[in-house]
Amino acid sequence: MDSTERDPRVGGRYRLLAPVGRGGVGRVWSARDEVLGREVAVQQLDLPAIPARRERSLREAHAAARIASPHVARVLDVVEEGDQLWIVMERVPGRSLVDLITERGPLPPADIVRIAQHVLLALTAAVEHDVLHRDVTPSNVLLRPDGSAVLAGFGVPTAEGDPRLAASGAVTGSREYVAPERLAGAEANPATDLWSLGCVLYAAAFGPLQHVEAAAGTRDGMDPDDEALIPAPSETVHATVHGSAGQLGGRLWELARAATELRCQRPDVPGLGEAATALQDLAVGTVDETSKASRIAELAALQSELVQQIEAVPDGPYLVTNPGSLFDHLGVPISTRPLMALCRCGESGIKPTCDGTCHRIEFTTAKDPDRVADRRDSYVGQSVTVLDNRGTCQHSGLCTERLASVFHLGEEPFVTPSGGRLDEIVRAVRDCPSGALSYAMDTVEAREQVDSAGQREPAIEVSQDGPYRITGGIALLDGDGGGGEVARNDGASREHYALCRCGHSQNKPFCSGMHWYVKFCDPVPDADRTPSIFEWCGGLPALTRMTRLFYEKYVPADPMLGPIFANMSADHPQRVAKWLAEVFGGPSCYSDEYGGYPRMIAEHVGKCLTEEWRARWVALMIQSSQEAGLPNDAEFRSAFSSLAVSTRLGPGVTA
């Protein structure tokens, strides 16, 4: 009969309640501290009766008690009873990582990232007190109900440092997670704890290491005949986890490269994309800026043969492969990685990136059975027929606000195509972000023209308090591993479309306008900061709307300015918008692409632009800005007047 059977109380105060697990050197119990009336965890240490080993164990336990971190299960007490040692630790509510991945399988990438960050903080706090863990395993990573991770098991001794134990090969701890140098008899050090963390992250992405071999050929319905395409379990573990130099960045980097290569071989395996995304984030996020750029370039090269695409992961995020251009509602670029997980549930704390909240809140990607019907309507006019599907519309109001004589909010018929000019209708249809609108002439639909004839560069805009707006024909896949495209409503554009970002659309993954009703909002910028004119006017998208109206509608009809711009380049409105954005305090997109202010000056020397021309340019530009929905006040109007005077260029802004 052992001591736990003879007396359930340890040290006269800790009543053992039930065993809850077993660590590398002994059983762990749930217990109650009868002095302070609190729940604790107690580990019974099964150690040889070696005085030097016992003394060292006590030193390590007392040192671990000094670690102060919200991600460390605190050591509360050390009890000696005869030859038996007990370590009393904080009882962390929740469950262990090993239980979670055994029950659910591989975790979402954002969860893996969060766990890694928290365990890193725990190990960093320990190193500051010269404490090693030596047994970083999924069993010792505890997850609170709020999703935060806590590392337990500090202060628990192992065999290193005792020649009699080392000579016998007695290395305690879970061998699947032990660094190879420790297995070879070397001392533990901070790098070996980091090695073990790399193994833990691998297990979180692919399943517990001891179960990898059994699951490799049949995971998620994989055809056993395809198993040869995936590295053998032992090769995978040792080549990706046990094959790097010893620093965390290097080990995570090997994991990220291995997962990326594996996904390139088997893009049809469900969950593999999310795991590779998480590992890429970790590998890139733990190095300096120079190394970060190098690693991003190498990862991009590894997956260069994968097509640019968006996968709508079932009940999960949007997984973007080779995202290319990603920018916010102002047109300011957002840094990208070769693989990205974008928030889809609307609840991420790091929007637009997913942080795994979708999996914790049981987010569903099912369509609402009461959604607006998939029905395409035709509205015949004198010069054009407008085609519309209300079931696809995101209800942004762009058409009803900008061409109210043709598109009628809350009225029937919704479209009266004879109420506007042909060029205005075409512009409104092409600007529809949801892809619900199209037009036909002489009964022939102009789908190619509506979709900009494939000339737009692929891009993803994170609109303000609204959906992701996709342009340039980025493929949208259903994310179940089959490689099929998401089914679309009748007549919906594949070149441009809007994806739900608030999590409440009735027509997921597409936006149905529910962000208006649920009052979805992005984080509010610092209210005390004065915005630049660029931010105030709505950024590059708003300025581009304005310049397009100016050069497409007002300039051709103006006898003074029309001849000046008769030979302008096709992208002239976009160039001017980028120049204005830079002048008004936005990003240096004009200088980066066209050479900046010196280039602009060189283009206009000797043009003899008159004051009358400049005044006319300002007046029509202000009129265009009002029609485009930019600020309509004296201060904003004065910005254009000051611009024309200060540059002495006015209408000739080209490059």
C-alpha positions as CSV (number, residue, x, y, z in Angstrom):
1,M,0.0,0.0,0.0
2,D,1.5,3.4,-1.0
3,S,1.3,6.6,0.9
4,T,-1.7,7.9,-1.1
5,E,-3.8,4.9,0.1
6,R,-2.7,5.3,3.8
7,D,-3.5,8.9,4.2
8,P,-5.4,11.1,1.6
9,R,-3.9,14.3,3.1
10,V,-0.5,15.6,2.1
11,G,1.4,17.8,4.5
12,G,-1.6,17.8,6.8
13,R,-3.6,20.2,4.6
14,Y,-3.9,18.9,1.0
15,R,-6.7,16.3,0.7
16,L,-6.2,14.2,-2.5
17,L,-9.5,13.9,-4.4
18,A,-8.8,12.0,-7.6
19,P,-6.0,11.3,-10.0
20,V,-6.2,13.5,-13.1
21,G,-3.1,12.4,-15.0
22,R,0.5,11.3,-15.0
23,G,3.5,13.4,-15.7
24,G,7.0,12.3,-16.6
25,V,7.9,11.5,-13.0
26,G,4.7,10.8,-11.1
27,R,1.0,10.9,-10.8
28,V,-0.9,14.2,-10.6
29,W,-3.9,14.6,-8.3
30,S,-6.7,17.1,-7.9
31,A,-6.7,18.1,-4.3
32,R,-8.2,20.6,-1.9
33,D,-6.2,22.9,0.3
34,E,-8.1,22.6,3.6
35,V,-6.3,25.5,5.1
36,L,-7.1,28.1,2.4
37,G,-10.2,26.3,1.1
38,R,-9.1,26.2,-2.6
39,E,-8.6,23.6,-5.3
40,V,-5.0,22.7,-6.1
41,A,-3.1,20.2,-8.2
42,V,-0.6,17.9,-6.4
43,Q,2.2,15.9,-8.1
44,Q,3.6,12.9,-6.4
45,L,7.2,12.5,-7.4
46,D,8.5,9.0,-8.0
47,L,12.2,9.6,-7.6
48,P,15.1,7.3,-6.5
49,A,16.3,7.9,-2.9
50,I,19.5,9.8,-3.9
51,P,20.2,12.7,-1.5
52,A,21.9,14.9,-4.1
53,R,18.9,14.4,-6.4
54,R,16.5,15.1,-3.7
55,E,18.3,18.4,-2.8
56,R,18.4,19.5,-6.4
57,S,14.7,18.7,-6.8
58,L,13.9,21.0,-3.8
59,R,16.0,23.8,-5.2
60,E,14.3,23.6,-8.6
61,A,10.8,23.5,-7.1
62,H,11.6,26.6,-4.9
63,A,13.0,28.4,-7.9
64,A,9.9,27.6,-10.0
65,A,7.8,29.1,-7.2
66,R,9.3,32.5,-8.0
67,I,8.0,32.6,-11.6
68,A,5.3,35.1,-12.1
69,S,3.4,34.8,-15.3
70,P,-0.3,34.4,-16.2
71,H,0.8,31.6,-18.5
72,V,2.6,29.5,-15.8
73,A,0.8,27.2,-13.4
74,R,2.3,28.5,-10.1
75,V,4.2,26.3,-7.7
76,L,2.5,26.9,-4.4
77,D,4.2,24.5,-2.0
78,V,6.7,21.7,-1.7
79,V,5.9,18.9,0.9
80,E,8.4,16.4,2.2
81,E,7.0,13.3,3.9
82,G,9.7,10.8,4.7
83,D,11.2,9.7,1.4
84,Q,8.2,11.2,-0.6
85,L,8.2,14.6,-2.3
86,W,5.1,16.4,-3.4
87,I,4.8,19.5,-5.4
88,V,1.6,21.6,-4.9
89,M,0.6,23.7,-7.9
90,E,-2.1,26.0,-9.0
91,R,-5.2,24.1,-10.3
92,V,-6.0,25.6,-13.7
93,P,-9.6,25.3,-14.8
94,G,-10.1,23.9,-18.2
95,R,-8.5,20.9,-20.0
96,S,-5.2,19.8,-21.3
97,L,-4.0,20.3,-24.9
98,V,-3.6,16.5,-25.3
99,D,-7.2,15.9,-24.4
100,L,-8.4,18.6,-26.8
101,I,-6.4,17.3,-29.8
102,T,-7.3,13.7,-29.0
103,E,-10.9,14.6,-29.0
104,R,-11.1,17.1,-31.9
105,G,-8.0,16.3,-34.0
106,P,-5.8,19.1,-35.4
107,L,-6.5,22.6,-34.1
108,P,-7.4,25.7,-36.1
109,P,-4.2,27.7,-37.1
110,A,-5.2,30.7,-35.0
111,D,-5.5,28.5,-31.9
112,I,-2.0,27.0,-32.5
113,V,-0.6,30.6,-32.9
114,R,-2.2,31.7,-29.6
115,I,-1.0,28.6,-27.7
116,A,2.5,29.1,-29.0
117,Q,2.6,32.7,-28.0
118,H,1.4,31.9,-24.5
119,V,3.8,29.0,-24.0
120,L,6.7,31.2,-25.3
121,L,5.8,33.8,-22.6
122,A,5.8,31.1,-20.0
123,L,9.2,29.8,-21.0
124,T,10.6,33.3,-21.2
125,A,9.5,34.1,-17.7
126,A,11.1,30.8,-16.5
127,V,14.4,31.6,-18.2
128,E,14.5,34.9,-16.4
129,H,14.6,32.9,-13.1
130,D,17.1,30.3,-14.5
131,V,14.4,27.7,-14.5
132,L,14.0,25.0,-17.1
133,H,10.9,23.0,-17.7
134,R,12.3,19.8,-19.3
135,D,8.9,18.2,-20.0
136,V,7.0,20.5,-22.4
137,T,4.3,18.3,-23.8
138,P,0.6,18.6,-24.7
139,S,-0.3,17.1,-21.3
140,N,1.4,20.0,-19.6
141,V,-0.2,22.7,-21.7
142,L,-3.5,23.6,-20.0
143,L,-6.2,25.6,-21.7
144,R,-8.5,27.8,-19.7
145,P,-12.1,28.3,-20.8
146,D,-11.3,31.6,-22.4
147,G,-8.7,29.9,-24.7
148,S,-5.6,31.2,-23.0
149,A,-2.8,28.6,-22.5
150,V,-1.0,27.8,-19.2
151,L,2.2,25.7,-18.9
152,A,2.2,23.4,-15.9
153,G,4.9,21.2,-14.5
154,F,7.6,23.7,-13.6
155,G,9.7,22.6,-10.7
156,V,9.2,18.9,-11.5
157,P,12.7,17.3,-11.6
158,T,14.2,15.1,-14.2
159,A,17.3,12.8,-14.3
160,E,19.8,15.3,-15.9
161,G,22.8,16.1,-13.7
162,D,22.9,12.9,-11.8
163,P,25.7,10.7,-13.3
164,R,24.2,7.5,-11.8
165,L,20.9,8.1,-13.5
166,A,22.3,9.4,-16.7
167,A,24.5,6.4,-17.0
168,S,21.5,4.2,-17.0
169,G,19.8,6.2,-19.7
170,A,17.0,7.3,-17.4
171,V,15.8,10.5,-19.1
172,T,12.4,11.3,-17.7
173,G,9.7,13.0,-19.7
174,S,7.7,12.1,-22.7
175,R,10.2,10.8,-25.2
176,E,8.2,11.9,-28.3
177,Y,8.8,15.5,-27.2
178,V,12.4,15.2,-26.0
179,A,15.2,16.9,-27.9
180,P,17.6,14.4,-29.5
181,E,20.6,15.9,-27.6
182,R,18.9,15.0,-24.3
183,L,18.2,11.5,-25.5
184,A,21.9,11.3,-26.3
185,G,22.8,12.2,-22.7
186,A,23.4,16.0,-22.9
187,E,22.2,18.4,-20.3
188,A,18.8,20.2,-20.7
189,N,19.0,23.9,-21.6
190,P,16.5,26.6,-22.8
191,A,16.9,25.4,-26.4
192,T,15.7,21.9,-25.5
193,D,12.5,23.3,-24.0
194,L,12.0,25.2,-27.3
195,W,12.6,22.0,-29.2
196,S,9.8,20.4,-27.2
197,L,7.5,23.3,-27.9
198,G,8.1,22.8,-31.6
199,C,7.0,19.2,-31.2
200,V,3.9,20.3,-29.3
201,L,2.9,22.7,-32.1
202,Y,3.4,19.9,-34.6
203,A,1.1,17.7,-32.5
204,A,-1.5,20.5,-32.4
205,A,-1.3,20.8,-36.2
206,F,-1.3,17.1,-37.0
207,G,-2.3,15.2,-33.9
208,P,-0.5,13.6,-31.0
209,L,2.9,12.3,-32.1
210,Q,2.3,8.8,-30.8
211,H,-0.8,8.6,-32.9
212,V,0.6,10.0,-36.2
213,E,1.5,6.7,-37.7
214,A,-1.9,5.2,-37.1
215,A,-3.7,8.2,-38.6
216,A,-1.4,9.0,-41.5
217,G,-3.1,6.9,-44.2
218,T,-6.8,7.4,-43.2
219,R,-7.0,10.9,-41.7
220,D,-10.1,12.8,-42.8
221,G,-11.1,10.1,-45.3
222,M,-7.8,10.1,-47.1
223,D,-7.4,7.3,-49.7
224,P,-4.9,4.9,-48.2
225,D,-3.4,4.5,-51.7
226,D,-2.4,8.2,-51.5
227,E,-0.3,7.6,-48.3
228,A,2.9,7.4,-50.3
229,L,2.5,11.1,-51.2
230,I,2.9,12.0,-47.5
231,P,6.2,11.6,-45.7
232,A,6.2,8.5,-43.4
233,P,5.4,9.4,-39.8
234,S,8.9,8.8,-38.5
235,E,10.4,10.8,-41.4
236,T,7.9,13.7,-40.8
237,V,8.6,13.9,-37.1
238,H,12.3,13.6,-37.3
239,A,12.9,15.6,-40.5
240,T,10.6,18.5,-39.5
241,V,10.7,18.5,-35.7
242,H,14.0,16.7,-34.9
243,G,16.2,18.1,-37.6
244,S,17.0,21.7,-36.9
245,A,19.8,23.5,-35.2
246,G,18.3,24.1,-31.8
247,Q,16.7,27.6,-31.7
248,L,12.9,28.1,-31.7
249,G,12.9,30.2,-34.9
250,G,14.8,27.5,-36.8
251,R,12.6,24.8,-35.6
252,L,9.4,26.6,-36.3
253,W,10.9,27.5,-39.7
254,E,11.5,23.8,-40.5
255,L,7.9,23.0,-39.5
256,A,6.5,25.8,-41.6
257,R,8.5,24.7,-44.7
258,A,7.5,21.1,-44.3
259,A,3.8,21.9,-43.9
260,T,3.9,24.3,-46.9
261,E,5.6,21.6,-49.0
262,L,3.1,19.0,-47.9
263,R,0.2,21.3,-48.7
264,C,1.6,21.8,-52.2
265,Q,1.6,18.1,-52.7
266,R,-1.8,17.5,-51.2
267,P,-3.9,20.7,-51.4
268,D,-7.0,18.5,-51.1
269,V,-6.4,17.4,-47.5
270,P,-8.9,19.2,-45.3
271,G,-7.3,21.1,-42.4
272,L,-3.8,21.0,-43.9
273,G,-4.1,24.6,-45.2
274,E,-5.0,26.0,-41.8
275,A,-2.2,24.1,-40.1
276,A,0.3,25.4,-42.7
277,T,-1.0,28.9,-42.2
278,A,-0.5,28.8,-38.4
279,L,3.0,27.5,-38.8
280,Q,3.9,30.1,-41.4
281,D,2.6,32.8,-39.0
282,L,4.7,31.4,-36.2
283,A,7.9,31.0,-38.3
284,V,7.6,34.5,-39.7
285,G,6.4,36.2,-36.5
286,T,9.4,35.1,-34.4
287,V,12.2,36.7,-36.4
288,D,13.5,40.2,-37.2
289,E,12.2,42.2,-40.2
290,T,15.1,41.2,-42.4
291,S,14.7,37.5,-41.8
292,K,10.9,37.9,-42.0
293,A,11.1,39.3,-45.6
294,S,13.5,36.4,-46.5
295,R,11.2,33.8,-45.1
296,I,8.1,35.2,-46.7
297,A,9.9,35.2,-50.1
298,E,11.0,31.6,-49.6
299,L,7.5,30.4,-48.6
300,A,6.1,32.2,-51.6
301,A,8.6,30.4,-53.8
302,L,7.7,27.0,-52.2
303,Q,4.0,27.5,-53.1
304,S,4.4,29.5,-56.3
305,E,2.7,26.8,-58.3
306,L,-0.5,27.1,-56.3
307,V,-3.0,29.4,-57.9
308,Q,-4.3,32.5,-56.1
309,Q,-7.5,31.5,-54.4
310,I,-9.8,31.9,-51.4
311,E,-11.1,28.8,-49.6
312,A,-14.3,29.3,-47.6
313,V,-13.4,26.7,-44.8
314,P,-16.6,25.1,-43.5
315,D,-17.4,26.7,-40.1
316,G,-14.0,28.4,-40.3
317,P,-12.1,31.3,-41.8
318,Y,-11.3,32.4,-45.3
319,L,-8.0,30.7,-46.2
320,V,-6.2,32.9,-48.8
321,T,-3.4,31.4,-50.9
322,N,-1.0,33.9,-52.5
323,P,-3.2,36.8,-51.6
324,G,-1.4,39.5,-53.6
325,S,-3.0,42.9,-53.1
326,L,-4.8,43.2,-49.7
327,F,-5.7,46.7,-48.6
328,D,-8.0,48.5,-46.1
329,H,-11.0,50.7,-46.9
330,L,-8.6,53.7,-47.4
331,G,-6.6,51.8,-50.0
332,V,-3.6,51.4,-47.6
333,P,-1.8,48.1,-48.2
334,I,-2.1,45.4,-45.5
335,S,1.0,43.2,-45.1
336,T,0.4,39.7,-46.3
337,R,1.9,36.2,-46.0
338,P,1.8,33.5,-48.7
339,L,-1.0,31.9,-46.7
340,M,-3.5,33.9,-44.6
341,A,-6.6,33.1,-42.6
342,L,-9.1,36.0,-42.7
343,C,-11.8,36.4,-40.1
344,R,-15.2,35.2,-41.2
345,C,-17.2,35.1,-38.0
346,G,-16.8,38.8,-37.2
347,E,-15.5,38.2,-33.7
348,S,-11.8,38.0,-34.1
349,G,-9.7,40.3,-31.9
350,I,-7.1,40.8,-34.6
351,K,-9.3,41.6,-37.6
352,P,-9.0,41.1,-40.5
353,T,-6.9,38.1,-39.4
354,C,-8.6,35.1,-37.9
355,D,-7.7,34.4,-34.2
356,G,-9.7,31.1,-33.9
357,T,-12.7,32.6,-32.3
358,C,-14.9,31.0,-35.0
359,H,-14.1,27.6,-33.6
360,R,-14.8,28.6,-30.0
361,I,-18.2,30.2,-30.6
362,E,-19.5,27.3,-32.8
363,F,-19.7,29.6,-35.8
364,T,-21.7,28.1,-38.7
365,T,-21.3,28.8,-42.3
366,A,-24.7,27.4,-43.3
367,K,-27.0,29.6,-45.4
368,D,-30.2,31.0,-43.9
369,P,-33.2,29.1,-45.4
370,D,-35.1,32.4,-45.2
371,R,-32.6,34.3,-47.4
372,V,-33.7,36.4,-50.4
373,A,-34.6,34.1,-53.3
374,D,-32.1,33.4,-56.0
375,R,-33.9,35.0,-58.9
376,R,-32.6,37.1,-61.7
377,D,-34.8,39.9,-63.0
378,S,-34.6,41.8,-66.3
379,Y,-35.5,45.5,-66.6
380,V,-35.8,46.6,-70.2
381,G,-35.0,50.2,-71.1
382,Q,-34.7,52.3,-74.2
383,S,-31.0,51.8,-74.7
384,V,-30.0,49.1,-72.2
385,T,-31.5,46.2,-70.2
386,V,-30.4,46.0,-66.6
387,L,-30.1,42.5,-65.1
388,D,-30.2,42.1,-61.3
389,N,-30.4,39.3,-58.7
390,R,-31.6,40.6,-55.3
391,G,-30.4,37.3,-53.7
392,T,-26.8,38.2,-54.6
393,C,-26.9,41.9,-53.6
394,Q,-25.0,43.0,-50.5
395,H,-27.2,46.1,-50.2
396,S,-24.3,48.6,-50.0
397,G,-26.5,51.3,-51.5
398,L,-23.8,52.3,-54.0
399,C,-26.2,52.2,-57.0
400,T,-29.2,53.7,-55.2
401,E,-27.2,56.6,-53.7
402,R,-25.2,57.4,-56.9
403,L,-27.9,57.0,-59.5
404,A,-31.2,57.3,-57.7
405,S,-33.1,58.1,-60.9
406,V,-32.5,54.5,-62.1
407,F,-32.1,52.4,-58.9
408,H,-34.8,52.8,-56.3
409,L,-34.4,51.9,-52.6
410,G,-37.4,50.2,-51.2
411,E,-39.5,50.7,-54.3
412,E,-40.8,48.6,-57.2
413,P,-39.7,48.3,-59.8
414,F,-36.2,48.4,-58.4
415,V,-34.7,49.5,-61.7
416,T,-36.0,52.0,-64.3
417,P,-33.2,51.9,-66.9
418,S,-34.7,54.7,-69.0
419,G,-34.2,57.1,-66.1
420,G,-30.5,57.7,-66.7
421,R,-27.9,58.0,-69.4
422,L,-26.3,54.9,-70.8
423,D,-22.8,55.8,-69.5
424,E,-24.1,56.4,-66.0
425,I,-25.9,53.0,-65.9
426,V,-22.8,51.2,-67.2
427,R,-20.7,52.9,-64.6
428,A,-23.1,52.0,-61.8
429,V,-23.4,48.4,-62.9
430,R,-19.6,47.9,-63.2
431,D,-19.1,49.4,-59.7
432,C,-21.6,47.0,-58.0
433,P,-19.3,45.3,-55.5
434,S,-21.5,42.2,-55.0
435,G,-21.6,41.3,-58.7
436,A,-25.4,41.2,-58.7
437,L,-25.8,43.6,-61.6
438,S,-25.1,43.2,-65.3
439,Y,-26.5,44.8,-68.4
440,A,-27.4,43.7,-72.0
441,M,-27.7,45.6,-75.3
442,D,-29.7,44.2,-78.1
443,T,-30.6,41.2,-75.9
444,V,-26.9,40.2,-75.6
445,E,-25.4,40.4,-72.1
446,A,-22.2,42.4,-71.8
447,R,-20.7,40.2,-69.1
448,E,-17.2,40.6,-70.2
449,Q,-17.5,44.4,-70.2
450,V,-19.2,44.4,-66.8
451,D,-16.2,42.3,-65.5
452,S,-13.7,44.8,-66.9
453,A,-12.6,42.4,-69.6
454,G,-10.3,40.7,-67.1
455,Q,-8.1,43.7,-66.9
456,R,-8.3,44.4,-63.2
457,E,-5.5,43.1,-61.0
458,P,-6.7,40.6,-58.3
459,A,-7.2,42.4,-55.0
460,I,-9.0,42.1,-51.7
461,E,-10.4,45.2,-50.0
462,V,-11.3,45.1,-46.3
463,S,-14.2,47.6,-46.4
464,Q,-15.1,49.7,-43.4
465,D,-17.6,48.0,-41.1
466,G,-18.5,45.8,-44.1
467,P,-17.5,42.8,-46.3
468,Y,-14.4,41.8,-48.1
469,R,-14.7,43.2,-51.6
470,I,-12.9,40.9,-54.1
471,T,-12.0,42.0,-57.6
472,G,-9.8,40.6,-60.4
473,G,-11.4,37.1,-60.6
474,I,-9.8,35.4,-57.6
475,A,-11.1,31.8,-57.5
476,L,-13.5,31.0,-54.6
477,L,-13.4,27.4,-53.4
478,D,-15.7,25.6,-51.0
479,G,-12.8,24.6,-48.7
480,D,-13.9,21.0,-48.2
481,G,-10.8,19.7,-49.9
482,G,-12.5,18.7,-53.1
483,G,-11.2,21.7,-55.0
484,G,-14.7,22.8,-56.3
485,E,-15.8,26.3,-56.6
486,V,-18.5,27.8,-54.3
487,A,-21.9,27.7,-55.9
488,R,-23.1,31.1,-57.0
489,N,-26.5,32.6,-57.7
490,D,-27.9,33.0,-61.2
491,G,-25.9,35.6,-63.1
492,A,-23.5,36.4,-60.3
493,S,-20.1,37.7,-61.4
494,R,-17.0,35.6,-60.8
495,E,-14.7,38.6,-61.4
496,H,-16.0,40.7,-58.5
497,Y,-18.0,39.7,-55.4
498,A,-18.4,40.5,-51.7
499,L,-17.7,38.0,-48.9
500,C,-19.4,38.3,-45.5
501,R,-17.2,39.6,-42.7
502,C,-19.7,40.1,-39.9
503,G,-20.6,36.4,-39.6
504,H,-24.4,37.0,-40.0
505,S,-25.0,36.9,-43.7
506,Q,-28.1,35.0,-44.8
507,N,-26.2,34.0,-48.0
508,K,-22.8,32.8,-46.7
509,P,-20.1,33.0,-47.8
510,F,-21.4,36.0,-49.7
511,C,-22.5,39.3,-48.0
512,S,-26.2,39.9,-47.8
513,G,-26.0,43.3,-46.0
514,M,-26.6,41.9,-42.5
515,H,-23.7,44.0,-41.2
516,W,-26.0,47.0,-41.3
517,Y,-28.5,45.2,-39.1
518,V,-26.1,43.7,-36.5
519,K,-24.2,47.0,-36.3
520,F,-20.9,45.3,-37.2
521,C,-18.1,47.7,-36.5
522,D,-14.3,47.7,-36.9
523,P,-12.2,49.1,-34.1
524,V,-12.5,52.8,-33.9
525,P,-9.2,54.8,-34.4
526,D,-7.9,57.0,-31.7
527,A,-10.6,59.7,-31.3
528,D,-8.0,62.3,-30.2
529,R,-6.0,62.0,-33.4
530,T,-6.7,64.4,-36.2
531,P,-7.2,62.5,-39.4
532,S,-5.4,63.6,-42.6
533,I,-7.4,64.9,-45.5
534,F,-6.7,61.5,-47.2
535,E,-8.4,59.7,-44.3
536,W,-11.2,62.3,-44.0
537,C,-12.2,62.0,-47.6
538,G,-12.4,58.2,-47.6
539,G,-8.9,57.3,-49.0
540,L,-7.9,56.0,-52.4
541,P,-11.1,54.3,-53.3
542,A,-13.1,57.5,-52.8
543,L,-10.6,59.6,-54.7
544,T,-10.6,57.1,-57.5
545,R,-14.4,57.3,-57.7
546,M,-14.1,61.1,-57.9
547,T,-11.4,61.2,-60.6
548,R,-13.3,58.7,-62.7
549,L,-16.4,60.8,-62.6
550,F,-14.3,63.9,-63.3
551,Y,-12.6,62.5,-66.4
552,E,-15.4,60.2,-67.7
553,K,-18.3,62.5,-67.2
554,Y,-17.4,66.1,-66.6
555,V,-14.2,66.7,-68.7
556,P,-15.6,65.3,-72.0
557,A,-18.6,67.6,-71.8
558,D,-16.5,70.7,-70.9
559,P,-15.3,72.8,-73.9
560,M,-12.4,74.2,-72.0
561,L,-10.9,71.1,-70.4
562,G,-12.1,68.5,-72.9
563,P,-9.4,69.3,-75.5
564,I,-6.6,69.3,-72.9
565,F,-7.4,65.7,-71.9
566,A,-8.5,64.3,-75.2
567,N,-5.3,62.2,-75.5
568,M,-5.0,61.2,-71.9
569,S,-3.9,57.6,-71.1
570,A,-6.5,55.0,-70.1
571,D,-5.3,54.9,-66.5
572,H,-5.1,58.7,-66.2
573,P,-8.0,58.9,-63.6
574,Q,-6.2,56.3,-61.4
575,R,-2.9,58.1,-61.6
576,V,-4.5,61.4,-60.6
577,A,-6.3,59.7,-57.7
578,K,-3.0,58.2,-56.4
579,W,-1.3,61.6,-56.7
580,L,-4.1,63.3,-54.8
581,A,-3.9,60.5,-52.2
582,E,-0.2,61.2,-51.6
583,V,-0.6,64.9,-51.5
584,F,-3.4,64.6,-49.0
585,G,-1.3,62.6,-46.6
586,G,-1.9,59.0,-47.8
587,P,0.6,56.3,-48.9
588,S,3.3,57.1,-51.5
589,C,1.6,55.0,-54.2
590,Y,2.1,57.7,-56.9
591,S,5.8,58.2,-56.2
592,D,6.4,54.4,-55.9
593,E,4.7,53.7,-59.3
594,Y,5.3,56.8,-61.4
595,G,8.3,58.7,-60.0
596,G,6.9,61.3,-57.7
597,Y,6.7,65.0,-57.9
598,P,9.8,65.6,-60.1
599,R,8.2,63.3,-62.7
600,M,5.0,65.2,-62.5
601,I,6.7,68.6,-62.9
602,A,8.7,67.4,-65.9
603,E,5.5,66.3,-67.6
604,H,4.0,69.9,-67.4
605,V,6.8,72.3,-67.9
606,G,5.9,74.6,-70.8
607,K,2.2,73.6,-70.9
608,C,1.2,77.2,-70.2
609,L,-1.8,76.3,-68.0
610,T,-3.9,79.4,-67.4
611,E,-5.5,80.5,-64.2
612,E,-8.9,80.1,-65.9
613,W,-8.1,76.4,-66.6
614,R,-7.0,75.8,-63.0
615,A,-10.2,77.4,-61.7
616,R,-12.3,75.3,-64.0
617,W,-10.4,72.2,-62.9
618,V,-11.1,73.0,-59.3
619,A,-14.8,73.7,-59.8
620,L,-15.4,70.4,-61.7
621,M,-13.3,68.4,-59.4
622,I,-15.3,69.7,-56.4
623,Q,-18.5,68.8,-58.3
624,S,-17.2,65.3,-58.9
625,S,-16.3,64.9,-55.3
626,Q,-19.8,65.8,-54.2
627,E,-21.3,63.3,-56.6
628,A,-18.8,60.6,-55.5
629,G,-19.9,61.1,-51.8
630,L,-16.8,62.8,-50.5
631,P,-17.0,65.4,-47.8
632,N,-19.2,68.4,-48.8
633,D,-17.9,71.3,-46.8
634,A,-15.9,74.5,-47.2
635,E,-12.7,73.1,-45.6
636,F,-12.5,70.1,-48.0
637,R,-13.3,72.3,-51.0
638,S,-10.5,74.7,-50.0
639,A,-8.1,71.8,-50.1
640,F,-8.5,71.6,-53.9
641,S,-8.2,75.3,-54.4
642,S,-5.0,75.4,-52.3
643,L,-3.7,72.4,-54.2
644,A,-4.1,74.1,-57.6
645,V,-2.5,77.3,-56.4
646,S,0.4,75.6,-54.5
647,T,1.4,73.3,-57.4
648,R,0.6,75.7,-60.2
649,L,-0.6,72.6,-62.2
650,G,-4.3,72.1,-61.7
651,P,-5.7,70.2,-64.6
652,G,-2.5,69.0,-66.0
653,V,-1.8,66.5,-63.2
654,T,-0.7,63.5,-65.2
655,A,2.4,61.2,-65.2
